Amino acid sequence: MKSKSFTVAVAIVAIFGGLSLQTYQLVFLSDGPMNSFLLGLIAWSIAPYIICGVILFGFHRSWPSAIGSFLVLAADLAMHHSVFIKPAGSTAAVGLVFMPIVNLAFILPVGLLIGWFVSRSAKTNAL
C-alpha cells in the first residue's frame, strides 16, 4: 500500500503546485488590473489541476491523477521559464494564452492514459 500513498502524495503536491503557479503568474505577474480576460485565463489554466483533483478524490484514481498533474505541471513550469525567466522574444507571453488549451487537449489526456496503464499494470503485477 506504500505505492498508493506515494502516488496520492505526488498528485496532491503536483495539483497544489500547479494551482499555486497559475495563481502566482496571473495575479502577481500580470500587468494591469484584474479583468474578465484574466479571470477566464486563470479558469482555463487551473482546469487541468481541478480535473486531476476530481479524479484523485472523487474517483480514487491516484496513478492517473499523479501522472496527469505532474506532466501538466512540468509543461506549465517550462512555459513559465520561457515567458518569465528566459523569454525568447517579444511574443513569448502568447504561450500563456495557448498553454491551457495544449494542457487540456493533449498533455492531460496523455498523462491520464499513461497513469491508467500504469495503474492496470500495477494491479496485474500484484496478482
C-alpha positions in Angstrom: 0.0 0.0 0.0 3.0 2.3 0.1 2.7 2.8 -3.6 -0.9 4.2 -3.2 0.1 6.7 -0.5 3.1 7.8 -2.6 1.1 8.4 -5.7 -1.6 10.3 -3.7 1.2 12.5 -2.2 2.7 13.1 -5.7 -0.7 14.0 -7.1 -1.5 16.4 -4.2 1.9 18.1 -4.4 1.6 18.5 -8.2 -2.0 19.8 -8.0 -1.2 22.3 -5.3 2.0 23.3 -7.1 0.1 23.9 -10.4 -2.7 25.9 -8.7 -0.1 28.0 -6.9 2.0 28.6 -10.1 -1.1 29.6 -12.1 -2.3 31.9 -9.3 1.1 33.5 -8.9 1.5 34.1 -12.6 -1.9 35.5 -13.3 -2.4 37.5 -10.1 1.1 38.8 -9.3 3.0 38.8 -12.6 0.3 40.1 -14.9 0.3 43.8 -15.9 -2.7 46.0 -15.1 -5.8 45.3 -13.1 -7.7 42.1 -12.8 -10.3 41.9 -15.6 -12.6 39.3 -17.2 -9.9 38.1 -19.6 -7.5 37.3 -16.7 -10.3 35.6 -14.8 -11.1 33.5 -17.8 -7.4 32.7 -18.4 -6.9 31.6 -14.8 -10.1 29.4 -15.0 -8.7 27.7 -18.1 -5.2 27.4 -16.6 -6.3 25.7 -13.4 -8.9 23.4 -15.1 -6.4 20.5 -15.6 -5.5 20.6 -11.9 -9.2 20.7 -10.9 -9.8 17.7 -13.2 -6.9 15.8 -11.6 -8.3 16.7 -8.1 -11.7 15.3 -9.0 -10.1 12.1 -10.4 -8.0 11.8 -7.3 -10.6 12.5 -4.6 -13.8 11.7 -6.5 -12.9 8.6 -8.3 -9.9 7.5 -6.1 -7.6 7.0 -9.0 -4.1 8.0 -7.8 -1.9 7.0 -10.7 -3.8 8.8 -13.5 -4.1 11.9 -11.3 -0.4 11.8 -10.2 1.0 11.4 -13.7 -1.5 13.7 -15.4 -1.0 16.6 -12.9 2.8 16.0 -12.9 3.0 16.3 -16.7 0.8 19.4 -16.8 2.9 21.0 -14.1 6.1 20.2 -15.9 4.7 21.8 -19.1 3.5 24.8 -17.1 6.9 25.2 -15.5 8.6 25.0 -18.9 6.2 27.7 -20.2 6.8 29.8 -17.1 10.6 29.6 -17.7 10.2 30.5 -21.4 8.0 33.5 -20.6 9.2 35.0 -17.3 12.8 33.7 -16.8 14.4 33.5 -20.3 11.9 34.9 -22.9 13.0 34.1 -26.4 11.3 37.1 -27.9 8.6 39.7 -27.6 5.8 37.3 -28.3 6.8 34.7 -25.6 3.8 35.7 -23.5 1.4 34.5 -26.1 2.3 31.0 -24.9 0.5 31.7 -21.7 -2.7 32.0 -23.6 -2.3 28.8 -25.6 -0.8 26.6 -22.9 -4.1 25.9 -21.1 -5.6 24.6 -24.4 -2.5 22.4 -25.0 -2.7 21.1 -21.4 -6.4 20.3 -21.7 -6.3 18.8 -25.2 -3.0 16.9 -25.3 -0.9 16.8 -22.2 -3.6 15.9 -19.6 -5.2 13.2 -21.7 -1.8 11.6 -22.4 -0.9 11.8 -18.7 -4.2 10.3 -17.6 -3.9 7.5 -20.2 -0.3 6.7 -19.1 -1.5 6.7 -15.4 -4.4 4.4 -16.3 -2.0 1.9 -18.0 0.4 2.1 -15.0 -2.4 1.5 -12.6 -3.7 -1.5 -14.6 -0.1 -2.9 -14.8 0.4 -2.5 -11.1 -2.9 -4.3 -10.4 -1.9 -7.1 -12.8 1.6 -7.5 -11.3 0.1 -7.6 -7.7 -1.9 -10.7 -8.5 
